[in-house]
Amino acid sequence: MIIDEIREELFRLQDTEYRDFQSRLIPSTEGASFIGVRTPALRDLAKKLAGREDIDLFLSDLPHTYFDENQLHAFVISAIRDYGACLEAVERFLPYVDNWATCDQMSPKVFRKHRGELTGPIRRWLGSGETYTVRFGMKMLMEHYLDEDFDPAYPEAVARIRSDEYYVRMMQAWYFATALAKQYDAAVKYLEDRRLDVWTHNKTIQKAVESYRIGPETKEYLRGLKVSRGAHGESR
């Protein structure tokens, strides 16, 4: 079966030093679930598997046992060329995504050509309440809707999310830091008006200041917007 073939190949590609490194980098995932396959090897394997007629057997075999299988799953999904099939595969997989790395590796290329249709699913993901589904929804807004398809309603939707989950708040900060580089006038208002919680507000500024896409004068202004916890009135 393809599932056994894939697992055998993953163990053949195993790098135990990389496995140990990954298990420290992704603490939310059990260490025993790491095989230790490097990302370029996973991408190459995904390319070989994507065209197989029986690949859906692997994509349907959820939950996977190993982190590396989840990573491979994300790469295979990202290569699906049919929008409907890709969206179905994403929806089926998202409930099983349990770490930031798998969430962030999943970036379907076909979504770029279907941005008008994608906004409905994104709204569902943002409202799901599931950590990595919400994170993925924000990531899609960041990847596809900060350029020509930008709408002020999108940062508003991200700003309205309230969560105690670190990986949700970190993606909010990443989204707004990227928005500051691409849609500055719209994004900076969320800092000036203190629309984000304290941690996300300051993390956004930190990430923006670290960005090479933002100029020195703007960075200096953003530093001046940093606030202490006691000085920041949180909204909603």
C-alpha positions as CSV (number, residue, x, y, z in Angstrom):
1,M,0.0,0.0,0.0
2,I,1.1,3.6,-0.6
3,I,0.9,4.3,3.1
4,D,3.5,1.7,3.9
5,E,5.6,2.7,1.0
6,I,5.6,6.3,2.2
7,R,6.5,5.4,5.7
8,E,9.3,3.2,4.6
9,E,10.7,6.0,2.4
10,L,10.5,8.5,5.3
11,F,12.5,6.3,7.5
12,R,15.0,5.8,4.7
13,L,15.4,9.6,4.6
14,Q,15.8,9.9,8.3
15,D,18.3,12.2,9.9
16,T,18.4,11.6,13.6
17,E,20.3,14.8,14.5
18,Y,17.6,16.8,12.6
19,R,14.9,14.7,14.4
20,D,16.3,15.8,17.8
21,F,16.5,19.4,16.7
22,Q,12.9,19.4,15.4
23,S,11.6,17.9,18.6
24,R,13.0,20.8,20.6
25,L,11.8,23.4,18.0
26,I,8.2,22.1,18.1
27,P,7.3,21.4,21.7
28,S,3.6,21.0,21.1
29,T,4.2,17.7,19.3
30,E,5.3,14.5,21.0
31,G,9.0,13.9,20.5
32,A,8.4,10.2,19.6
33,S,6.4,11.3,16.5
34,F,9.4,12.8,14.7
35,I,11.2,10.7,12.1
36,G,13.6,13.5,11.2
37,V,13.3,14.1,7.4
38,R,14.6,17.4,6.2
39,T,12.3,19.8,4.4
40,P,13.9,19.6,0.9
41,A,13.7,15.8,0.9
42,L,10.0,16.1,1.9
43,R,9.3,18.5,-0.9
44,D,11.0,16.2,-3.4
45,L,9.0,13.2,-2.2
46,A,5.8,15.2,-2.3
47,K,6.4,16.1,-6.0
48,K,6.9,12.4,-6.8
49,L,3.7,11.4,-5.0
50,A,1.4,14.2,-6.1
51,G,0.6,12.7,-9.4
52,R,-0.1,9.1,-8.2
53,E,-3.6,7.9,-8.6
54,D,-3.6,6.3,-5.2
55,I,-2.4,9.4,-3.3
56,D,-5.8,10.0,-1.8
57,L,-5.4,6.8,0.2
58,F,-2.6,8.6,2.0
59,L,-4.4,11.9,2.3
60,S,-7.4,10.1,3.8
61,D,-5.4,8.1,6.3
62,L,-6.0,10.5,9.2
63,P,-4.7,11.1,11.8
64,H,-1.2,10.3,10.7
65,T,1.2,8.7,13.2
66,Y,4.3,10.9,12.5
67,F,5.0,14.6,12.3
68,D,6.9,14.0,9.0
69,E,3.7,12.4,7.5
70,N,1.8,15.6,8.4
71,Q,4.5,17.7,6.8
72,L,4.5,15.6,3.6
73,H,0.7,15.8,3.6
74,A,0.9,19.6,3.7
75,F,3.3,19.6,0.8
76,V,1.2,17.2,-1.3
77,I,-1.9,19.4,-0.7
78,S,0.0,22.5,-1.7
79,A,0.6,20.9,-5.1
80,I,-3.0,20.0,-6.0
81,R,-3.9,21.9,-9.1
82,D,-7.7,21.6,-9.0
83,Y,-9.2,24.3,-6.7
84,G,-12.2,22.2,-5.5
85,A,-10.1,19.1,-4.8
86,C,-7.5,21.2,-3.0
87,L,-10.0,23.0,-0.9
88,E,-11.6,19.7,0.0
89,A,-8.3,18.3,1.0
90,V,-7.4,21.3,3.1
91,E,-10.8,21.2,4.9
92,R,-10.3,17.5,5.6
93,F,-6.8,17.9,6.9
94,L,-7.1,21.1,9.1
95,P,-8.7,19.4,12.1
96,Y,-5.7,17.2,12.4
97,V,-3.1,20.0,12.1
98,D,-1.6,20.2,15.6
99,N,1.5,22.4,15.3
100,W,2.7,25.7,13.7
101,A,5.2,24.1,11.3
102,T,2.6,21.9,9.4
103,C,0.1,24.8,9.4
104,D,2.7,27.2,7.9
105,Q,4.1,24.8,5.4
106,M,0.6,24.3,3.8
107,S,0.4,26.9,1.0
108,P,-1.7,25.7,-1.9
109,K,-0.6,27.3,-5.1
110,V,-4.0,27.0,-6.8
111,F,-5.5,29.4,-4.2
112,R,-3.7,32.3,-5.9
113,K,-6.0,32.0,-8.9
114,H,-9.2,31.6,-6.8
115,R,-9.0,34.5,-4.3
116,G,-12.5,35.5,-4.9
117,E,-13.9,32.1,-4.0
118,L,-11.5,31.6,-1.1
119,T,-12.8,34.4,1.1
120,G,-15.8,32.3,2.3
121,P,-13.7,29.4,3.6
122,I,-11.3,31.9,5.2
123,R,-14.2,33.4,7.2
124,R,-15.1,29.9,8.4
125,W,-11.5,29.2,9.4
126,L,-11.2,32.4,11.3
127,G,-14.4,31.7,13.2
128,S,-13.6,28.0,14.0
129,G,-12.0,28.6,17.4
130,E,-9.4,25.9,16.5
131,T,-5.9,27.2,17.0
132,Y,-4.3,26.0,13.8
133,T,-7.4,26.4,11.7
134,V,-7.6,30.1,12.8
135,R,-3.9,30.5,12.2
136,F,-4.2,29.1,8.7
137,G,-7.0,31.4,7.9
138,M,-4.9,34.4,8.9
139,K,-2.0,33.1,7.0
140,M,-4.1,32.9,3.8
141,L,-5.2,36.5,4.3
142,M,-1.6,37.5,4.7
143,E,-0.4,35.6,1.7
144,H,-3.1,36.5,-0.8
145,Y,-4.9,39.7,0.3
146,L,-2.3,42.3,1.1
147,D,-1.6,43.4,-2.4
148,E,-4.1,44.1,-5.2
149,D,-6.9,42.3,-3.5
150,F,-6.6,44.1,-0.2
151,D,-9.7,45.2,1.6
152,P,-9.8,47.0,4.9
153,A,-12.3,44.4,6.1
154,Y,-9.5,41.8,6.2
155,P,-7.2,43.4,8.9
156,E,-10.5,44.2,10.8
157,A,-11.3,40.5,10.8
158,V,-7.8,39.6,12.1
159,A,-7.9,42.3,14.7
160,R,-11.3,41.1,16.1
161,I,-9.9,37.6,16.9
162,R,-9.3,37.2,20.6
163,S,-7.4,34.2,21.8
164,D,-5.0,33.2,24.6
165,E,-3.3,30.8,22.3
166,Y,0.3,31.8,21.6
167,Y,0.3,30.5,18.0
168,V,-2.8,32.5,17.2
169,R,-1.5,35.7,18.6
170,M,1.9,35.2,16.9
171,M,0.2,34.9,13.5
172,Q,-1.8,38.0,14.3
173,A,1.4,39.9,14.9
174,W,3.0,38.4,11.8
175,Y,0.0,39.5,9.8
176,F,0.0,43.1,11.0
177,A,3.8,43.4,10.6
178,T,3.5,42.2,7.0
179,A,0.5,44.6,6.5
180,L,2.7,47.5,7.8
181,A,5.1,46.7,5.0
182,K,2.4,46.4,2.3
183,Q,-0.6,48.4,3.4
184,Y,0.9,50.8,5.9
185,D,-1.8,53.5,6.2
186,A,-4.5,50.9,6.9
187,A,-2.4,48.8,9.3
188,V,-0.8,51.5,11.4
189,K,-4.2,52.6,12.6
190,Y,-4.5,49.4,14.6
191,L,-1.4,50.3,16.5
192,E,-2.2,54.0,16.9
193,D,-5.7,53.2,18.1
194,R,-4.5,50.4,20.3
195,R,-6.9,47.9,18.7
196,L,-4.8,44.8,19.5
197,D,-4.0,43.2,22.9
198,V,-0.8,44.3,24.6
199,W,1.3,41.3,23.7
200,T,0.2,41.2,20.0
201,H,0.6,45.0,19.7
202,N,4.2,45.0,20.9
203,K,5.1,41.8,19.0
204,T,3.8,43.4,15.8
205,I,6.1,46.3,16.4
206,Q,9.0,44.0,17.1
207,K,8.5,42.0,14.0
208,A,8.0,45.2,11.9
209,V,11.2,46.7,13.2
210,E,13.1,43.5,12.3
211,S,11.7,43.7,8.8
212,Y,14.0,44.8,5.9
213,R,10.9,46.0,4.0
214,I,10.2,48.9,6.4
215,G,12.4,52.0,6.3
216,P,14.4,53.5,9.3
217,E,12.1,56.5,9.8
218,T,9.0,54.3,9.9
219,K,10.7,51.9,12.3
220,E,11.5,54.8,14.6
221,Y,7.9,55.9,14.6
222,L,6.7,52.4,15.3
223,R,9.1,52.0,18.3
224,G,7.4,55.1,19.7
225,L,4.0,53.3,19.6
226,K,5.2,50.5,21.9
227,V,3.2,50.4,25.1
228,S,3.6,48.9,28.6
229,R,0.9,46.5,29.8
230,G,-0.4,49.0,32.4
231,A,-0.8,51.8,29.8
232,H,-2.7,49.8,27.2
233,G,-6.4,49.7,27.4
234,E,-7.6,46.6,25.6
235,S,-10.7,46.7,23.4
236,R,-13.4,44.1,22.9
